[in-house]
Amino acid sequence: MTTLTERKLKLALDESRLLIVGTKVLFGFQFHAIFQEMFASIPDVSRWIHGSGLVLPMVSLCLLIAPSLHHQIEFCGESRVGAIRTATWFAGASLLPFTLGLGAASFVSLERVFGPTASAMFSLALY
């Protein structure tokens, strides 16, 4: 029978793994956009925003991978309350770069259709 700490840690690490998949999907779509024909025709500012928006999901991905590594290195794979706290903190910290990257992606994709003002307002509404 597993203890409450073991179940909570397993749940926290499993949830981090699920968030990793979502972050990789966002990163893949943003990375794919660079190779599209119309990418060369967007303004330089939008390319810079897209570039920074491409880095942000990678930062989020690193923050989501860190809890399982920390669990193995710091606690030698044992279930401890500190590992749960660490996993929770890293998952929460990964939300900021993920949200900023999502906003950057939405700005660049909507700018051509709705213009810079409307797309900026929509992107800011995501935050």
LINHU-V610132 format. One record per residue. N is the residue number from 1. RES is the residue in three letters. PHI is phi in whole degrees, 0 to 359 (none if undefined). OMEGA is omega in whole degrees, 0 to 359 (999 if undefined). Layout:
BEGIN
n/res/phi/omega
N/RES/PHI/OMEGA
N/RES/PHI/OMEGA
END
This chain:
BEGIN
n/res/phi/omega
1/MET/none/182
2/THR/273/178
3/THR/276/180
4/LEU/298/179
5/THR/296/179
6/GLU/297/180
7/ARG/294/180
8/LYS/295/179
9/LEU/293/178
10/LYS/299/179
11/LEU/296/180
12/ALA/297/180
13/LEU/289/176
14/ASP/294/178
15/GLU/295/177
16/SER/298/179
17/ARG/295/177
18/LEU/293/178
19/LEU/294/177
20/ILE/299/180
21/VAL/298/179
22/GLY/297/179
23/THR/293/178
24/LYS/294/178
25/VAL/295/178
26/LEU/300/179
27/PHE/299/180
28/GLY/298/178
29/PHE/295/180
30/GLN/292/180
31/PHE/293/180
32/HIS/296/183
33/ALA/297/181
34/ILE/298/185
35/PHE/269/178
36/GLN/278/183
37/GLU/298/185
38/MET/284/181
39/PHE/298/180
40/ALA/292/183
41/SER/267/179
42/ILE/279/182
43/PRO/299/180
44/ASP/301/180
45/VAL/299/179
46/SER/294/177
47/ARG/294/177
48/TRP/294/177
49/ILE/297/178
50/HIS/296/178
51/GLY/297/177
52/SER/291/176
53/GLY/292/177
54/LEU/278/178
55/VAL/286/185
56/LEU/298/175
57/PRO/296/176
58/MET/293/176
59/VAL/296/178
60/SER/300/179
61/LEU/297/178
62/CYS/298/179
63/LEU/293/179
64/LEU/279/179
65/ILE/281/186
66/ALA/303/183
67/PRO/300/180
68/SER/291/176
69/LEU/293/179
70/HIS/298/179
71/HIS/299/181
72/GLN/285/184
73/ILE/281/185
74/GLU/283/187
75/PHE/249/179
76/CYS/53/178
77/GLY/81/180
78/GLU/278/179
79/SER/278/179
80/ARG/226/180
81/VAL/297/178
82/GLY/299/178
83/ALA/291/178
84/ILE/293/178
85/ARG/300/180
86/THR/296/180
87/ALA/297/179
88/THR/294/181
89/TRP/296/181
90/PHE/296/178
91/ALA/296/177
92/GLY/294/180
93/ALA/292/181
94/SER/287/182
95/LEU/291/181
96/LEU/297/179
97/PRO/296/178
98/PHE/296/180
99/THR/294/178
100/LEU/295/177
101/GLY/294/177
102/LEU/294/177
103/GLY/295/178
104/ALA/295/179
105/ALA/295/180
106/SER/291/178
107/PHE/299/184
108/VAL/294/182
109/SER/286/182
110/LEU/267/185
111/GLU/298/183
112/ARG/294/184
113/VAL/276/188
114/PHE/254/182
115/GLY/92/186
116/PRO/292/183
117/THR/291/181
118/ALA/295/180
119/SER/290/177
120/ALA/294/179
121/MET/295/177
122/PHE/295/179
123/SER/296/177
124/LEU/293/178
125/ALA/294/177
126/LEU/294/182
127/TYR/281/999
END
